[in-house]
């Protein structure tokens, strides 16, 4: 038996995806947590500990807390495991291009996957515990499966489409913006086709033709003797899939588990997780005043981010759109689409089987199709006016149409343009991560532009046109460098000055030294481990102080807790006990109650330092440029515990009682060198 051919384009796309995964997983914990990662990470730890969770729109969808809660239970909590799910999903996004293969050349498929895999902005925020890459990836896959419904007339692709759309909604409300952009782009496409045909036909006739053809398409998709009933049944099934996913994620914990055993609670469960969650989202993000920012300031910030992280994508998107729409280039897809699952031909039945008059092994390419089958299909589809614009979408990659751009390429361009215009309105803070939603759609026309340069170079090589070949080579080298250089520069950065990609609440990586000290103290100190000294700052109010530390257990927290971020994530991870004192506490009282680590705003350094005898001080930048803290540490305790915890990690069996005895002896100053001798014995003692 002849083995099925392995598609080289798919293999290349898989290779791109594996490299994209590697770039996201390598040294994933190298950058210290961002402010936003810290707050969501802290509440996820609280959920993992207590089992209690309810949707709070201020931290966006429930996907990350619920999924990471399971990850922490399995792998433990760390910077790496917290970012792991986002990194894996972000690395797999290039594979989604395969869903659009009927509308792209093979070269364009691979290039689009590479742009999704190695764009600096997408790499950086795939290594970040936020929802933006998740919502972009899930929505792109949902769109891809919807396109496959049109490509193949197989309604079964609608199920994964709505499932991924629901998953997108569990990550962030940006899904609604995607749907608005999709709708706007679709309207522009319809208008584009309408204007073209209206020059030769009355608009009323065109609209009547389209309406009739829509019914024909429903019948083709439905198949059988009752096509409308079949389509309706499938739509109901898709609604069930969508609702099940929404309820599973948006239901409060542990209420969802209790309600499953009580049918009388199912209606309440459905209401809370759908209407209730939607109401909360609407009240905060739509009518809650989260927007209303200066438009041009936010637009400039988006353009600055794109210029520094996605200049290649934006520049070649313009080229690709123009090349695809105005050069009259042939656009025949070369990827074979057999009905065996490697890419289906249009089918007339719901279960995806090929119609009797069409061989299942035939290809999409115009030169490989059976002439008789083509004639029969033409006769069927041309009997009466047909849904030309939909047929254009379905067949755009399989026909040579020199009359204008492929609809999917135009669709992606309009979608990206709408995102450029719309996101400065929709975002509540200056944040480079929102540019992710602009880059993703522009990848497709950019792939067309880059592929055109590649094909131009190949033609120049064949015709021995040295000038054209050199120009094409230079352009490609510049494009590769325009992706590789910023990707290498930004992939793990927390350095000031890279504000085109770094959001301003990112601490400097030197904070890692503080988090290591906190972990060392928490490992063996009894009583409070860290003290936050409250202060009143102009424009910020009361900073650091909490009257009751437990108020931070549920979001949103109160008081000055947010100014501590991302430290609460590291404190909770280490099991450290924090305390705080109000702003009017005297320096002497702070010193009298000071645990091994004292954290204050840098303005309080001169006031506190003379009273903290035996403590060393170090300043840390907790934001990119405008929030510095001073940390006083009892280096004696911290040094001892760094040694002991290091030995413990090697595998030494150190009992808590023996460790406490050694530290007590040394801190009392009565044993002198004896305590260090004990430490040495512990370190060198065979395990």
Secondary structure as GFF3:
##gff-version 3
##sequence-region A 1 687
A	DSSP	alpha_helix	8	25	.	.	.	ID=ss1
A	DSSP	alpha_helix	35	50	.	.	.	ID=ss2
A	DSSP	three_ten_helix	57	59	.	.	.	ID=ss3
A	DSSP	alpha_helix	63	75	.	.	.	ID=ss4
A	DSSP	alpha_helix	79	92	.	.	.	ID=ss5
A	DSSP	three_ten_helix	93	103	.	.	.	ID=ss6
A	DSSP	alpha_helix	106	118	.	.	.	ID=ss7
A	DSSP	alpha_helix	120	126	.	.	.	ID=ss8
A	DSSP	alpha_helix	132	152	.	.	.	ID=ss9
A	DSSP	alpha_helix	157	169	.	.	.	ID=ss10
A	DSSP	alpha_helix	174	198	.	.	.	ID=ss11
A	DSSP	alpha_helix	203	222	.	.	.	ID=ss12
A	DSSP	alpha_helix	227	250	.	.	.	ID=ss13
A	DSSP	alpha_helix	255	260	.	.	.	ID=ss14
A	DSSP	three_ten_helix	263	265	.	.	.	ID=ss15
A	DSSP	alpha_helix	266	271	.	.	.	ID=ss16
A	DSSP	pi_helix	272	276	.	.	.	ID=ss17
A	DSSP	alpha_helix	277	281	.	.	.	ID=ss18
A	DSSP	pi_helix	282	286	.	.	.	ID=ss19
A	DSSP	alpha_helix	295	309	.	.	.	ID=ss20
A	DSSP	alpha_helix	311	326	.	.	.	ID=ss21
A	DSSP	alpha_helix	371	382	.	.	.	ID=ss22
A	DSSP	alpha_helix	388	395	.	.	.	ID=ss23
A	DSSP	alpha_helix	407	426	.	.	.	ID=ss24
A	DSSP	three_ten_helix	432	435	.	.	.	ID=ss25
A	DSSP	alpha_helix	436	462	.	.	.	ID=ss26
A	DSSP	alpha_helix	466	490	.	.	.	ID=ss27
A	DSSP	alpha_helix	511	522	.	.	.	ID=ss28
A	DSSP	beta_strand	530	533	.	.	.	ID=ss29
A	DSSP	beta_strand	535	537	.	.	.	ID=ss30
A	DSSP	beta_strand	541	543	.	.	.	ID=ss31
A	DSSP	three_ten_helix	549	553	.	.	.	ID=ss32
A	DSSP	three_ten_helix	559	564	.	.	.	ID=ss33
A	DSSP	alpha_helix	567	574	.	.	.	ID=ss34
A	DSSP	beta_strand	578	581	.	.	.	ID=ss35
A	DSSP	alpha_helix	587	593	.	.	.	ID=ss36
A	DSSP	beta_strand	597	601	.	.	.	ID=ss37
A	DSSP	three_ten_helix	602	604	.	.	.	ID=ss38
A	DSSP	alpha_helix	605	609	.	.	.	ID=ss39
A	DSSP	beta_strand	616	621	.	.	.	ID=ss40
A	DSSP	beta_strand	628	633	.	.	.	ID=ss41
A	DSSP	alpha_helix	635	650	.	.	.	ID=ss42
A	DSSP	alpha_helix	656	667	.	.	.	ID=ss43
A	DSSP	alpha_helix	673	684	.	.	.	ID=ss44
###
